[in-house]
Amino acid sequence: MGGDALITEKCLGMLALFVLVIGGMYLGIFAPSEAGAAGAFGALVVALMKRQLNKKLFVTALIESAKLECSYCNDPNRGQRCLPFLSRLPAFLRCSGPG
């Protein structure tokens, strides 16, 4: 029986995120895009509470997110819809084009 409690404890954060996102949309608290933002913030809070997020991992996540945004903005099929701040990113984050 002790193993079942351990599994439940480990899944509690994921369950809380599910309830936050889906419950928020179902109750009309969040629009889908807002629910995504609430879920991202909730995941950050869960990672901080579990002490699984350190400064290095947090910075890596921010850099990877910026790279993903950069690749989205440079896709010729979508046009140049880049946010103005992306042009001021450090050179190692900028993309020269898709791929």
Secondary structure, 3 states (H helix, E strand, C coil): CHHHHHHHHHHHHHHHHHHHHHHHHHCCCCCHHHHHHHHHHHHHHHHHHCCCCCHHHHHHHHHHHHHHHHHHHCCCCCCCCCCHHHHHCCHHHCCCCCC
